[in-house]
Amino acid sequence: MALRTVQQYVESLRDGRTVYFRGARVDDVTTHPVIGVAVRHAAIDYQMAEDPAHRELATLTAPDGERYSRYYQVPRSAEDQIARSALIERATAAGGTLVVLIKEIGTDALFSLLRTASAMDANGSPEYLPRVEAFYRHCRSNDLAIAVAQTDVKGDRSRGPAAQVDPDLYVRIVERRSDGIVVRGAKAHTSVSTNANELIVLPTRAMSEADRDYAVSFAIPIATPGLVLLASAYDSTAPERSPLEFPISARHKMMETTTVFNDVFVPWERVFLAGEYEFAGPLALAFVEHHRFTAVSYKLPLVDALVGAGLLMADFNGISKAGHVREKLVHLITYAETLRGLTHYAASRSRPREYGIAVPDPLYVNMAKYQFAHGYHEAVRNVQDIAGGALVTGPGAEDLESPETARYYEKFYAGRVGIEGRVRLQALSLVRDLVASEFAGYQEVLAVHAEGSLEAEKLALLRSYDTKPALDLVRRLARLDEGGIDAPGLAGQRQPAEKRNPK
């Protein structure tokens, strides 16, 4: 079974998993009024594989004839990464600008595990690569949805894992047995975990020998005993909303959890790192290299929607020719197309790394992510300015459904000549959901923190940039290699008296 139907995916989630939402145990995530919205949103990946309009992009045929999800294609070339990016972009557009993520993030983790296990194999730890390869085949052949838990709850950020007052603030191994390990601790911000089949756990940082018990990576089914998912309560009114008033967030949702490991047993065949602390940092970094590329790919429909929202409201409000509006529209277009250009260029510069996996150029990936995160709030502000105050003072769905009030709104909220009040209000509902709702606030926080903070991206940029060509150029222009007072190495040094005061 290389491809599952939507119904098979939904049925697979009825497995007795331990999920809590607002303090109450969730009996069935597929029928829960909030988490059920996330389940239906996640099903987009399975719908696309069945849809003839998307099937060629969403799926591939293996040499043995098995049809499988393109997400599971191990990328070997720039062309593979370009196709992956295109699939992520299309799926996110189908998700109303909200990424689906149930296969995207899991395969990012699998690629990083294959690379790291390959490096460990070459370094004298051959047991891990066969385990990762077997787990990869299991996930691909069963078309599984995978969540990734990487970010530990951390406690005192000034201390490392082993130096915390409470040792459980990073996930750690508390027991090594002949048949596996037992882990304890918690991870935060675990996306799509309520409606995934498997959970991959990765280290969140580089570690020292003192942190050996925290250098751990493994995979477990979501219904594993001792695994507790505490679902985020953000935007919990989604099922009560009218699609007329909230055309995006009433239909699309992604859940995050605080993911608790209460002495969870993991069999050895599903353990991918167990104390090899020197590989914790490389594994965390490898995941980031893949997942930030996924991130900038799924941001593209969102920035396109901001451009479209600005253009539409400028037109409907009759202000398209105003100078300050044109300036804002130019900024929105430049913002979106710079992100698209950097993303595509990063894919085109993919190079093979460990295990022969093609990795997008990390410099341009991080430039794209920084471009998006640094400019997102200004882009939202420009759309808000163009749209006007009716974003937050306009009618609710009930007002537009009641004959007593709808007639007033339809009359008095007309736009430029030819744009009826009903049409302008419909556009305002979409733009409100995009830039002035609880969903919009969620997206603004994601812009700053998801897939790494602004500071993390700056560090990655500095680490990825090759300084030699730029330094060589200015040294040549300044003639620093020609001797004399411009000789290299003399900056800031006192010269001999005869050179300081020539006669």
DRENLO-972484 format. One record per residue (C-alpha): y, z, x. Coordinates in steps of 0.001 Angstrom, whole numbers. Last residue first. Layout:
<sites>
+---------+---------+---------+
:      c2 :      c3 :      c1 :
+---------+---------+---------+
:       Y :       Z :       X :
...
+---------+---------+---------+
</sites>
This chain:
<sites>
+---------+---------+---------+
:      c2 :      c3 :      c1 :
+---------+---------+---------+
:   61371 :    5204 :   63374 :
:   58758 :    5966 :   60702 :
:   59176 :    9274 :   58888 :
:   56128 :    9817 :   56647 :
:   53898 :    7698 :   58850 :
:   54852 :    9507 :   62069 :
:   54629 :   12818 :   60273 :
:   50997 :   12299 :   59278 :
:   50438 :   11834 :   55538 :
:   50211 :   14651 :   52998 :
:   47616 :   13976 :   50314 :
:   48325 :   13531 :   46593 :
:   47030 :    9988 :   46553 :
:   45639 :    9140 :   49963 :
:   42060 :    8355 :   48900 :
:   42548 :    4648 :   48707 :
:   45124 :    3105 :   51072 :
:   48524 :    2393 :   49558 :
:   50411 :    3934 :   52518 :
:   48667 :    1496 :   54812 :
:   45274 :     -21 :   53959 :
:   44507 :   -3130 :   51883 :
:   42151 :   -1530 :   49356 :
:   44911 :     103 :   47302 :
:   46621 :   -3223 :   46805 :
:   48182 :   -1977 :   43539 :
:   46821 :   -5004 :   41666 :
:   43438 :   -4580 :   43372 :
:   43275 :    -876 :   42571 :
:   44380 :   -1682 :   39026 :
:   41535 :   -4169 :   38547 :
:   38845 :   -2093 :   40233 :
:   39728 :     866 :   38019 :
:   39407 :   -1249 :   34872 :
:   36119 :   -2797 :   36009 :
:   34676 :     597 :   37119 :
:   35423 :    2692 :   34030 :
:   32315 :    1660 :   32084 :
:   32845 :    3316 :   28722 :
:   29798 :    4988 :   27188 :
:   30493 :    8603 :   28214 :
:   34160 :    8396 :   27266 :
:   33283 :    6901 :   23893 :
:   30539 :    9472 :   23319 :
:   32976 :   12302 :   23998 :
:   35489 :   10793 :   21576 :
:   32752 :   10386 :   18946 :
:   31779 :   14044 :   19256 :
:   35423 :   15022 :   18873 :
:   35732 :   12991 :   15677 :
:   32699 :   14788 :   14300 :
:   29139 :   13521 :   14244 :
:   26979 :   11513 :   11852 :
:   28902 :   12961 :    8873 :
:   31844 :   15204 :    9788 :
:   35195 :   13485 :    9283 :
:   34338 :   10651 :    6909 :
:   31818 :   12888 :    5159 :
:   34650 :   15261 :    4258 :
:   36631 :   12385 :    2749 :
:   33572 :   11096 :     877 :
:   33069 :   14489 :    -782 :
:   36730 :   14563 :   -1762 :
:   36285 :   11168 :   -3421 :
:   33230 :   12426 :   -5318 :
:   35331 :   15344 :   -6542 :
:   37772 :   12747 :   -7811 :
:   40964 :   11119 :   -6534 :
:   40039 :    8212 :   -4220 :
:   36972 :    6334 :   -5509 :
:   36552 :    7992 :   -8896 :
:   40251 :    7514 :   -9567 :
:   40008 :    3861 :   -8481 :
:   37203 :    3206 :  -10952 :
:   38981 :    4950 :  -13807 :
:   42260 :    3203 :  -12952 :
:   40585 :    -185 :  -13358 :
:   39409 :     734 :  -16857 :
:   42890 :    2040 :  -17643 :
:   44429 :   -1272 :  -16578 :
:   42047 :   -3217 :  -18809 :
:   42627 :   -1023 :  -21874 :
:   46400 :   -1098 :  -21352 :
:   46435 :   -4875 :  -21431 :
:   47279 :   -6909 :  -18338 :
:   49033 :  -10198 :  -19277 :
:   52526 :   -9161 :  -18228 :
:   52229 :   -6339 :  -15719 :
:   50446 :   -3200 :  -16762 :
:   49759 :   -1700 :  -20186 :
:   49396 :    2080 :  -20257 :
:   51573 :    2634 :  -23329 :
:   49701 :     529 :  -25857 :
:   46101 :    1173 :  -24825 :
:   46857 :    4844 :  -24333 :
:   48414 :    5180 :  -27759 :
:   45627 :    3280 :  -29539 :
:   42988 :    5384 :  -27784 :
:   44326 :    8635 :  -29213 :
:   43357 :    8581 :  -32903 :
:   40658 :    5934 :  -32420 :
:   38770 :    8385 :  -30128 :
:   36735 :    6712 :  -27377 :
:   39629 :    6356 :  -24955 :
:   40650 :    9981 :  -25280 :
:   37016 :   11094 :  -24979 :
:   36677 :    9258 :  -21646 :
:   39606 :   11132 :  -20194 :
:   43163 :    9884 :  -20132 :
:   45611 :    9557 :  -17249 :
:   47364 :   12304 :  -15307 :
:   45314 :   12228 :  -12103 :
:   45090 :    8537 :  -11262 :
:   48100 :    7959 :  -13523 :
:   50171 :    9093 :  -10557 :
:   50259 :    5661 :   -8969 :
:   47762 :    3019 :   -7844 :
:   49732 :    1862 :   -4781 :
:   50267 :    5381 :   -3456 :
:   46661 :    6416 :   -4081 :
:   45413 :    3295 :   -2298 :
:   47648 :    4028 :     693 :
:   46534 :    7679 :     761 :
:   42882 :    6629 :     810 :
:   43552 :    4370 :    3806 :
:   45403 :    7193 :    5555 :
:   42459 :    9522 :    4953 :
:   39993 :    6995 :    6349 :
:   41807 :    6075 :    9551 :
:   40311 :    8458 :   12107 :
:   36847 :    8421 :   10526 :
:   36532 :    4637 :   10324 :
:   38022 :    3810 :   13719 :
:   36018 :    6651 :   15309 :
:   32790 :    5266 :   13819 :
:   33632 :    1745 :   14974 :
:   34573 :    2905 :   18469 :
:   31359 :    4915 :   18527 :
:   29275 :    1864 :   17687 :
:   31311 :    -196 :   20134 :
:   30557 :    2071 :   23065 :
:   26966 :    2711 :   21972 :
:   26026 :   -1007 :   22122 :
:   23294 :   -1309 :   19514 :
:   19809 :    -268 :   20736 :
:   16919 :   -2733 :   20924 :
:   13588 :    -912 :   21178 :
:   11370 :   -2025 :   24058 :
:    9635 :    1364 :   24133 :
:   12691 :    2732 :   25965 :
:   15765 :     465 :   25932 :
:   16326 :   -3125 :   24895 :
:   19965 :   -4215 :   24502 :
:   22093 :   -4666 :   21394 :
:   25367 :   -6526 :   22075 :
:   25289 :   -8463 :   18779 :
:   24829 :   -5199 :   16888 :
:   27894 :   -3605 :   18489 :
:   29861 :   -6792 :   17772 :
:   28892 :   -6641 :   14099 :
:   30019 :   -3043 :   13789 :
:   33241 :   -3603 :   15752 :
:   34183 :   -6588 :   13600 :
:   33412 :   -4799 :   10332 :
:   35454 :   -1724 :   11331 :
:   38350 :   -3935 :   12383 :
:   38003 :   -5786 :    9073 :
:   38368 :   -2645 :    6990 :
:   41347 :   -1147 :    8803 :
:   43133 :   -4479 :    9095 :
:   42724 :   -5107 :    5366 :
:   43929 :   -1621 :    4450 :
:   46918 :   -1835 :    6815 :
:   47881 :   -5260 :    5472 :
:   47676 :   -3859 :    1944 :
:   49950 :    -977 :    2884 :
:   52523 :   -3354 :    4364 :
:   52320 :   -5569 :    1303 :
:   53036 :   -2519 :    -831 :
:   56088 :   -1589 :    1267 :
:   57476 :   -5095 :     892 :
:   57020 :   -5365 :   -2872 :
:   55342 :   -8649 :   -3812 :
:   52166 :   -7114 :   -5222 :
:   54112 :   -4679 :   -7416 :
:   53115 :   -5758 :  -10930 :
:   51044 :   -2640 :  -11627 :
:   47938 :   -4726 :  -12324 :
:   48410 :   -6724 :   -9108 :
:   49052 :   -3741 :   -6836 :
:   46197 :   -1977 :   -8598 :
:   43754 :   -4789 :   -7863 :
:   44778 :   -5302 :   -4225 :
:   44624 :   -1596 :   -3393 :
:   41292 :   -1119 :   -5142 :
:   39852 :   -4177 :   -3401 :
:   40881 :   -2876 :       4 :
:   39426 :     555 :    -775 :
:   36235 :   -1077 :   -2080 :
:   35890 :   -3043 :    1156 :
:   36234 :     248 :    3046 :
:   33337 :    1696 :    1033 :
:   31204 :   -1436 :    1275 :
:   31515 :   -1289 :    5099 :
:   30735 :    2419 :    5546 :
:   27007 :    1726 :    5324 :
:   26992 :    -276 :    8544 :
:   29139 :    2277 :   10383 :
:   26618 :    4967 :    9489 :
:   23497 :    2982 :   10370 :
:   25039 :    2390 :   13796 :
:   25763 :    6114 :   13991 :
:   22091 :    6718 :   13176 :
:   20651 :    4686 :   16017 :
:   22611 :    6103 :   18935 :
:   22648 :    9545 :   17301 :
:   18857 :    9611 :   17217 :
:   18701 :    8749 :   20908 :
:   21204 :   11526 :   21661 :
:   19104 :   14210 :   19947 :
:   15979 :   12962 :   21746 :
:   17777 :   12878 :   25115 :
:   19070 :   16442 :   24584 :
:   15712 :   17935 :   23609 :
:   13854 :   16132 :   26414 :
:   14539 :   18730 :   29149 :
:   13424 :   21452 :   26721 :
:    9793 :   20362 :   26698 :
:    8902 :   23335 :   24486 :
:    7017 :   21637 :   21702 :
:    8197 :   18101 :   21003 :
:    6458 :   15559 :   18729 :
:    4298 :   17836 :   16566 :
:    2593 :   16054 :   13635 :
:    -836 :   15726 :   15280 :
:    -509 :   19357 :   16358 :
:    -566 :   20675 :   12795 :
:    2701 :   22233 :   11548 :
:    2672 :   25670 :    9880 :
:    5926 :   26860 :    8316 :
:    6944 :   30441 :    9025 :
:    9696 :   30368 :    6396 :
:   11486 :   27164 :    7357 :
:   14707 :   26832 :    5353 :
:   16573 :   23587 :    4717 :
:   20159 :   23966 :    3523 :
:   20201 :   20912 :    1362 :
:   22070 :   17699 :     716 :
:   21827 :   15539 :   -2406 :
:   23112 :   11985 :   -2819 :
:   24576 :   10796 :   -6101 :
:   25196 :    7584 :   -8010 :
:   25503 :    6950 :  -11741 :
:   28168 :    9364 :  -12980 :
:   29738 :    9261 :   -9511 :
:   30567 :    5561 :   -9558 :
:   31882 :    4634 :  -13026 :
:   33551 :    8007 :  -13579 :
:   35580 :    7737 :  -16813 :
:   33539 :    5046 :  -18535 :
:   30380 :    6272 :  -16839 :
:   30967 :    9504 :  -18799 :
:   30355 :   12695 :  -16928 :
:   27973 :   15445 :  -17946 :
:   25308 :   14324 :  -15488 :
:   27777 :   14566 :  -12571 :
:   28968 :   18115 :  -13279 :
:   27222 :   19457 :  -10158 :
:   29780 :   17873 :   -7847 :
:   28842 :   20070 :   -4885 :
:   26084 :   22597 :   -5575 :
:   24135 :   21798 :   -2418 :
:   20380 :   22134 :   -2795 :
:   18545 :   25025 :   -1168 :
:   15276 :   23454 :       8 :
:   12485 :   25859 :     974 :
:    9606 :   24936 :    3300 :
:    7098 :   27793 :    3428 :
:    4203 :   25762 :    2040 :
:    4602 :   22007 :    2728 :
:    5824 :   20113 :    -370 :
:    8343 :   18082 :    1650 :
:    5579 :   16678 :    3843 :
:    5982 :   17682 :    7496 :
:    7270 :   16067 :   10689 :
:    7870 :   17603 :   14110 :
:   10412 :   18265 :   16838 :
:   10888 :   21405 :   18905 :
:   13023 :   22547 :   21811 :
:   13860 :   25904 :   20222 :
:   10987 :   27744 :   21929 :
:   12193 :   26460 :   25313 :
:   15755 :   27716 :   24872 :
:   15755 :   29774 :   28079 :
:   14703 :   26601 :   29927 :
:   17947 :   25006 :   28836 :
:   18755 :   22876 :   25801 :
:   20599 :   19693 :   24847 :
:   21545 :   19583 :   21196 :
:   20445 :   19255 :   17550 :
:   16702 :   19156 :   17994 :
:   14852 :   16950 :   15479 :
:   12885 :   17700 :   12319 :
:   11418 :   14824 :   10301 :
:   10883 :   15564 :    6607 :
:    8530 :   13514 :    4459 :
:    8425 :   12444 :     808 :
:   12146 :   12383 :      48 :
:   13961 :   13361 :   -3159 :
:   15242 :   16861 :   -2425 :
:   15631 :   15949 :    1261 :
:   18209 :   13214 :     630 :
:   20585 :   14596 :    3316 :
:   19898 :   17738 :    5329 :
:   23341 :   19293 :    5810 :
:   22008 :   22500 :    7365 :
:   18827 :   23470 :    9242 :
:   17057 :   26814 :    9047 :
:   14740 :   29059 :   11034 :
:   10994 :   29535 :   11579 :
:    8195 :   27431 :   13005 :
:    4422 :   27912 :   13302 :
:    2550 :   25604 :   15683 :
:    -717 :   23681 :   15598 :
:   -4519 :   23827 :   15553 :
:   -5136 :   26019 :   18605 :
:   -2135 :   28134 :   17716 :
:    1394 :   28450 :   19080 :
:    3570 :   30946 :   17223 :
:    7279 :   31537 :   16661 :
:    8463 :   28016 :   17454 :
:   12150 :   27725 :   16747 :
:   14732 :   26412 :   14280 :
:   18171 :   27630 :   15334 :
:   19808 :   30546 :   13532 :
:   16439 :   32334 :   13563 :
:   17046 :   34296 :   16770 :
:   19719 :   36480 :   15127 :
:   21992 :   37754 :   17900 :
:   22112 :   34194 :   19255 :
:   21571 :   33746 :   23005 :
:   18337 :   31733 :   22719 :
:   20021 :   28969 :   20712 :
:   23204 :   28685 :   22783 :
:   26297 :   30769 :   22212 :
:   29919 :   29772 :   21538 :
:   28920 :   28340 :   18166 :
:   27971 :   31802 :   16872 :
:   25606 :   31024 :   13981 :
:   23987 :   27642 :   14659 :
:   22923 :   26489 :   11131 :
:   20881 :   23852 :   12950 :
:   21803 :   20188 :   12450 :
:   18749 :   17930 :   12759 :
:   16806 :   17769 :    9511 :
:   15868 :   14169 :    8699 :
:   14708 :   12915 :    5300 :
:   12043 :   10244 :    4804 :
:   11089 :    8076 :    1830 :
:    7644 :    6590 :    2342 :
:    6466 :    2995 :    2133 :
:    2811 :    4089 :    2539 :
:    2064 :    1649 :    5356 :
:    5423 :    2298 :    7022 :
:    5212 :    6094 :    6874 :
:    1620 :    6298 :    8117 :
:    2244 :    3678 :   10812 :
:    5207 :    5696 :   12125 :
:    3111 :    8873 :   12049 :
:     403 :    7201 :   14144 :
:    2971 :    5891 :   16640 :
:    4580 :    9326 :   16910 :
:    1222 :   10987 :   17544 :
:     143 :    8334 :   20070 :
:    3450 :    8869 :   21955 :
:    3175 :   12662 :   22107 :
:     -14 :   13300 :   24078 :
:    1028 :   11414 :   27225 :
:    3247 :   14146 :   28727 :
:    3426 :   13084 :   32400 :
:    6926 :   11630 :   32717 :
:    5996 :    8104 :   31639 :
:    4590 :    9519 :   28404 :
:    7754 :   11588 :   27977 :
:    9854 :    8422 :   28201 :
:    7661 :    6736 :   25581 :
:    7891 :    9845 :   23405 :
:   11677 :    9612 :   23647 :
:   11834 :    5963 :   22598 :
:    9293 :    6341 :   19794 :
:   11058 :    9481 :   18563 :
:   14444 :    7737 :   18523 :
:   12973 :    4837 :   16546 :
:   11350 :    7250 :   14095 :
:   14617 :    9132 :   13609 :
:   16548 :    5978 :   12748 :
:   13605 :    5125 :   10484 :
:   14152 :    8336 :    8557 :
:   17893 :    7793 :    8265 :
:   17659 :    4334 :    6715 :
:   14633 :    4927 :    4504 :
:   15992 :    7479 :    2048 :
:   19596 :    6680 :    2989 :
:   20954 :    5225 :    -293 :
:   24558 :    5030 :     945 :
:   27286 :    5522 :   -1647 :
:   29666 :    2556 :   -2082 :
:   28425 :    1932 :   -5686 :
:   24776 :    2060 :   -4694 :
:   24372 :   -1724 :   -4846 :
:   27114 :   -1895 :   -2205 :
:   25147 :     632 :    -156 :
:   22022 :   -1522 :    -415 :
:   23928 :   -4603 :     743 :
:   25461 :   -2850 :    3748 :
:   22156 :   -1304 :    4804 :
:   20435 :   -4681 :    4516 :
:   23149 :   -6420 :    6558 :
:   22925 :   -3743 :    9253 :
:   19158 :   -4212 :    9502 :
:   19601 :   -7979 :    9769 :
:   22128 :   -7570 :   12605 :
:   19821 :   -5071 :   14316 :
:   16889 :   -7499 :   14233 :
:   19099 :  -10329 :   15503 :
:   20235 :   -8155 :   18417 :
:   16602 :   -7862 :   19441 :
:   13471 :   -5705 :   19363 :
:   14187 :   -3574 :   16310 :
:   11105 :   -1693 :   15029 :
:   10945 :   -2990 :   11455 :
:   10529 :      13 :    9163 :
:   13835 :    -602 :    7388 :
:   12575 :   -4106 :    6721 :
:   10202 :   -2642 :    4138 :
:    6626 :   -3930 :    4289 :
:    4505 :   -6921 :    3305 :
:    1073 :   -6846 :    4953 :
:    -137 :  -10261 :    6085 :
:   -1827 :   -9067 :    9295 :
:    1073 :  -10444 :   11357 :
:    3458 :   -8259 :    9304 :
:    5538 :   -9725 :    6476 :
:    9092 :   -8479 :    6049 :
:   11119 :   -6856 :    3269 :
:   14702 :   -6099 :    2189 :
:   16341 :   -9354 :    3332 :
:   13775 :  -11688 :    1787 :
:   13420 :   -9448 :   -1279 :
:   17109 :   -9244 :   -2173 :
:   17579 :  -11832 :   -4940 :
:   13851 :  -11807 :   -5733 :
:   14168 :   -8095 :   -6684 :
:   11073 :   -6035 :   -5848 :
:   12246 :   -4816 :   -2418 :
:   15706 :   -4232 :   -3892 :
:   14289 :   -1932 :   -6574 :
:   12558 :     213 :   -3952 :
:   15754 :     778 :   -1972 :
:   17676 :    1349 :   -5227 :
:   15276 :    4183 :   -6092 :
:   17546 :    6523 :   -4127 :
:   20173 :    6354 :   -6890 :
:   17585 :    7193 :   -9534 :
:   16438 :   10204 :   -7518 :
:   20037 :   11304 :   -6889 :
:   20759 :   11253 :  -10630 :
:   17573 :   13301 :  -11138 :
:   19029 :   15899 :   -8783 :
:   21755 :   16609 :  -11336 :
:   20069 :   16744 :  -14766 :
:   16642 :   17593 :  -13291 :
:   14057 :   15085 :  -14535 :
:   12928 :   13681 :  -11176 :
:   13417 :   16969 :   -9354 :
:   10753 :   18669 :  -11473 :
:   10440 :   22452 :  -11625 :
:   13733 :   23283 :   -9955 :
:   13987 :   26977 :   -9077 :
:   17334 :   28489 :  -10074 :
:   20036 :   29840 :   -7752 :
:   22509 :   26985 :   -8188 :
:   19779 :   24459 :   -7395 :
:   16569 :   25583 :   -5710 :
:   13785 :   23309 :   -4456 :
:   10227 :   24265 :   -3494 :
:    8070 :   21149 :   -3735 :
:    5335 :   21105 :   -6392 :
:    4375 :   17442 :   -5879 :
:    6283 :   15483 :   -8515 :
:    8232 :   13419 :   -5962 :
:    5438 :   10841 :   -5622 :
:    5895 :    9913 :   -9288 :
:    9417 :    8632 :   -8584 :
:    8240 :    6430 :   -5707 :
:    5333 :    5051 :   -7724 :
:    7729 :    4279 :  -10576 :
:   10109 :    2408 :   -8304 :
:    7231 :     325 :   -7000 :
:    5736 :     925 :   -3593 :
:    5393 :   -1505 :    -703 :
:    2855 :   -1287 :    2135 :
:       0 :       0 :       0 :
+---------+---------+---------+
</sites>
